[in-house]
Amino acid sequence: MGNIWKFPYLIGENGGGAFLLIYCACLLLVGLPILMAEVALGRTVRSNPIDTINDLSERRVIHRFWVVVPWIAGLTGFLILTFYSVIAGWSIGYFERAISGDFVNISQADAASMFDHLLASPGEMLLWHSIFVGLVVLTVGQSVTRGLAALVRILLPVLIVVMLILAGFSLEEGEALEAIHFLFRWSWQDITFGVVLSAIGHALFSLSVGMGAMFAYGAYMSKRMSIARACSAVVAIDLIVSVLACLVIFPLAFAFHIDLDSGPSLAFVSLPIIFGSLPAGQLIGGFFFLLLVIAALTSAISMLELFVAWLHEKFYIARFKAALLLGGAIWFVGIAVLLSFNHWDRKVLFGLNFFELLDQLTSLIMLPLGAILLSVLVAWFIPRTVLRNEMITRQVSHFKIWYGVLKYISIPVLIVITVAGWIGV
């Protein structure tokens, strides 16, 4: 969802190629090393993140202060889920529209009107939001993630193939040169601290770093698997899908004069036009949005898993009950989010409505803060021998490179850019 829905409009708002260039650098120098650190920390004790830190502190490996890290991560994931579930609900709504034939021969004006109508219908958004939260609760509460994982291993590669086909069609039918120039050309004056902060925030968001999800994956990860290899694959696919999403959306956005800085509506206005022009667009469009919902579901369950696992293991609360309690809270706050697109569309703080406030708070403050604390904990306080035993890399020399990059590049860069962004440099 972050790659397909959010990345294209962030590029549109932040100078095109300049944002992509900085984003690639952020993935390599900040995202990947910290992603590896979070997965490694999760695999050390093979428990939920809160108990992982508690266990390390009880063994006097680290100070008890560091328990703040998983709590910040968990709260960040919770807040992200409150609006993520609303956006994922849009995908369910567009799945229904696609299979109903609403995209057939749709014009740009009709596509924009369709999205505006969705935003102006809190009742419909509440229905889709409720369905998505219900799916997350059922999946986490009934421990059916293994079956979902098997399904995802088949469907996500199919999603990438579908995106390749859509990108080919969009480049053929739209303004390919304009799109490619916008996506890959850049100049130094386009690079600002605001662009860099947005790029770092989205790199952490799309990799699920700093929100507890990768703690959970690390806890369940096989000891035989190389963390470096697995995380490198995640980062590579993240970048591929992000660029593909832009190649799908931008050519037709230029052709139909859709504003690239139109925010969250960009993907949901551009994609129906593509599906409406394809010979089998009704089928392909429905299949695409179904895959998108499943992809969103996999991210959501990993964010909810943190506190569900903790409540289940610490207080012996049944998994389904814990998932239901947390899902109910997410659903309730999500109502305020969806209302911020219509009845409550007023600026509540710092010139932002409730959705914009949550998005900015999590992407630009809480995710970087959580990532900084996590990386400092791993690089400076977790004994090096503990990390080496986790087989982060198969080669000793590669481990030294990762450790050095994390300690002397990732952490300083993240701190400097984040603080500079906060103070408005």
N, C-alpha and C positions, 0 to 999 in steps of 0.2 A: 504493500500500500504506500509506504513512504517513497519508494522508487518511482512508482507509476503515477500516484496522485500528487505528491508534494514536490519531488525533485524538479519536474519541468517548470512549475510556476516559480520556484525559487531561482532557477536559472533566468527566467524571464524578468524577475524583479532585481536581479543582481548582476546584470551586465553580460550575460551569455558566456562566452568562452573564458572570461576571467574567472567566473565562479567555478566552471568545470575544471580549470587548471588548479585552482586552490583546493578544490574538493579532492582531486586526485592526490595532491600532496598531503592533505589532511588524512586521507585513507591510509596512505603508506607510512607516514611519519608519526601520526597520532592514533588513528583508529585501529590499525592492525596491532601495534605493540600493546595497546591497552586492552584490546579484545582478547589477546593471548593471555594477558595478566589476569583478567577476570575469569576466563575459563580455567586457568591453572589453579586459581584460588578456590574455585568451586570444586575442583577435583581433589584437593588436598584431604578434605575430611569426608566428602561424599554425603553431605547433608544440606539442609536448606541454608541460605546465606547467613541468617542470624545465628543459628547454632554453630555454623562453621567458625564465625569470628569468636563466639563465646568459648568454643572448644579450644581455639588457639590461645585465647587469653587465659583460660584456666590452666593450660599447660605452660603458662608464662612465656609463650613464644612472642606474644604481642601484648600491649597494654589494653585494658578493657575499654578505653576511650574509643577504639576503632569499631566498636559495635554500632557507632553512628553511621558507618558507611552503608551497611545493608538496609538500615532504616531509611536513609535518604534515597537509596536506590528503589526500595519498595514503594515509598511515597511517590517518587517520580513516575514509576510504572503505573501506579494507581491513577494518578492525574492524567497521564497520557491516555490510558484506557477510557477515561470518561469522554474524551472527544474522538479518540480513535474508533470507538464503537459506533459513534454517530456517522463518521465518514464511511466506515465499512458497511453501515446500514444503507448508505446511498448506493453502494455497489449491488446490494440485494435488490433495491428498488430498480436499478438500471438493468439487472438481470431479468426482472419481470417485464420491463418495458421492451427489452430486446426480443424475448421470445414471443411477445404479443404483437410484434411487427411494427412498433411505434417508430423505429429508426428508418423504415423503408423510405428512400428518396427524401429524407429530411433535409431541410435547408438550414443555413447557419442561424437565421432568425428563429426558426422553430426549435433548433437545438438549445439556443440560449433561453427561449421561452419555457422549454420543458424543464430546464434546470431551475429557473426562477420559480416555476410553479411548485417544484419539489420543496425548495427552501421556504416558500410561503405556506406550506402545508404541514404544520407541526404534528397533526394527527398521523399523517402518513410516515413522517420521519420517526415518530415515536414507535410505530409498528415495526419498522425495519430495525431500529435501534434495539427494541425489545427482543426481536428474533435473534439478532447477532449476540447480544449478551446472554440470552438463553442457551445458544449453541456453545458459547465459551464455558458457561457454568456446567452444562451437561458433560462436555468433553473432559474438563478438569475434575469435576466431582465424581465421575464414574470411572476415572483412570483408563480412558479409551485412547490415550495419546499414542500408544504403540500402533494401533490400527490406523490412526490418522497419519502417523509417520510413514507407514508403508504406502498409504494412498498418495501422500505428498511426493514421495520419491518418484512416482510415476507422473503425477500431474504437473509438478513445477517445471520439469523439462519440456512438457507439452506446452505450458504457458509461454516459455521462451521461444519455442518454435512458432507459435501463433504470433508472437510479437515480431519475430523476424519477417513473417509473411506480411503483417500489417505495415511494418516499416517499409518494405519493398513497394507495397501499393501506395503508401503515402508519398514516398519519394518520387514515384512515377507520376502520380496525379497532382501533386501539390508543387509548391515552389521549393524544389530541392536545394538549389544553389543558395538561396537566401537563408534557408534553414541551416545548412552546413556552415555557411559563413558566420552566422550568429552563434552557432554552437561551438565552433572551433577557433574563431579569430578572437584575439584579445589585445588590449593595450595596457600599459602600466597605469594610466590614469583611472582605469576601471577597477583597480585593486585598492580597496580601502579596508580599514579595520572592520567596518560593518559587513563587508563581503566575506572577509576571512572568518569572522565570528559566526556568520550564518552557515558557512561551509563546514566549520568544525561542529557546530550544533547539529547540522543535518547528518554529518558523518557518524556522529555518536548515535543519533536517532535511528538511522537506517540500519546500523549494525547492532542496535539494541544494547549498546554499551552504557553503563551508568544507571540502568533501570532494573537490574537484578535478573534479567532474562538469561544472560550468559552464565551467571552463577549456577542457575538451575541446570542448564545444558551441561556445564562442566561437571556437576555432581553425578550426572547419569552417563557421562562419557567413558568409554572403555579406556582402561589403562594402557592398552596396546596402541592406541591411536596417537599419532603425532599431533600435538596441539598446533604447531606451526603450519603443518600441511592443511589441516582442517580449516583453520582461521584464514589462511591465504586463499583457499577456495571460496570461502564466504565473501571475502573482500572483492575478489575478482568477479564473482557472479553479481554482487551488489553493483559494481561499476558497469558491468555489461547491461544489466536490466535498466539502470538509470539512463544510460546513453540510448538504448533501444527505445525507451519511453519517449525521449525527446525526438528521436527520428520518426516515431509514429505520429506525434502531436504537432511538431513545429511546421513541417511542410504545408499541411492543410490549414494550420493557424495563419500562416502568411498568406496562403491562397484566399482564404475567406476573411482576411483582415480582422482576426480575433486578437485582442490585446494579449500579449504574452505576459504582462504583469497583472492579469485579471484575477490572480489569486487562486483559491481552491476550485473555482469553476472551470479552470482551463481544460483539464482532462475530461471533465464531464460534459463539456460543450464540443470538444474536438472529436472524441471517440465515436459518438453517435453518427457524426457526419461520415466518418470512415465506414462504419458498418452499414450505414444506409446506402452507400455507393457500391458495396461489394455484391457480387452475384448471389452469394449465399450468406449475406450479411446478417440475416435474422438468426441463423444457426450459429455462425461464428461469433456474433456479438453476445448471444446468450452464453455460449461456452466460455468466452473470454471473461465475462463478469462473474460467472460461476467459479472459474479458476482463481480470480482475484479475491473473491470472498473466502475461498479455502486458504489462500496464501495469507490473508489477513487473520484468519482464525488461528493459524499456527503461531503467529507473532503474539496474538492476544493471550493464548493459553500459557505461553512461557512467562508473560508478565504477571498473570494471575497466580501462577504456580508458586511464586516466592512465599507469599503470605499463607496460601492454602497449605503448603507443606509445613510451614512453621506452626500454624494452628493445630494441624493434625498430629505432628510429632511432639509438640510441647504440651498441649492441653488435651490431647487425645479426642479432639473434636472430629467427628466423621468427615471425610473429605467432601462429600456432597454438601453437608451442612455448612462447612467452612466456605466452600465455593459459592453457595447460595447467599450467605451473609455478605461476602465481599462483592459478589455480582450485583446484589441488591443495592449496595451503596454506590457502585459504579453506575448502575442504571439510573438511580435517583439524581446524581450529579449530572449525568448525561442529558437529563431533561432540560436543565438550565442551559447546557451547551446548545442543544437544538433550538431552544427558544431564542437564543442570541442571534439566530439567522432571520428571525421574523419579529415576533411580538416584543422581545427584549433587546432589539437591535439598537442599543444605546451604549455610549461609552461609559464604562463604569470606573475605570482607573487608567491614568496615563494615556488617555485618548484611545483606549482599546475596549472592545466589548468582551464578554465573558470568554468566548471561544478564543479570540485573539490573545487575551491575557493568559489563558492556560497554555496556549501554543508557545508564546514568547517566554513565559516563566519556565516551562520545562526544557525547551530547546536551547535557550540562551543563558539560563542560570542554573537550573537544577541538574541537567545532564552534564554540563562541563564541571560543576562543583563535585558531583558524585564521581566522575571520571578522574578528577584531580586527586581526590582523597584515596580512591581505589589504587591508582597507579603509585602514589607516594607510599601507601601501605605495602604494596608488593615490592617496590624497588628499594625502599629504605628500611623496612622493618621486618619483613618476612625473611628468615634466614635463607641465604642463597642455596644451601644444601637441600632445603625443602623444595625449592623450585626446581632444582636440577633433578631431583628424584621423580618429578612429574613428567619427565620426558617431553618437555616443551618442544625440543628439537632433537633429532637423532644425532646431530654432530655437535661436539663440544664448541667448536669455533662458531657455529650458528647461534648457539645459546649465548655466547659472549656478545655477539653482535646485537641480538635482541635485547639483552639486559642493558647494554650500553646505550642503545637507542632509546629505550624506555626511560632510563635514568637521566640521561644528559640531553636528550632532544625532545621526546614526547612531553615530559612533564614541564620543562621550562617553556616550551612553545605554547602549550595549553594554558599555563598560568598567565603568561604575558598577554596573549591574545584575548583571553577571557576577561582579565581585569581591565585591559585597554577598552574592550567593548563596553564593559559595565560603566566606566567613567566617561565614556563618549569621546575617546580620542579619535 
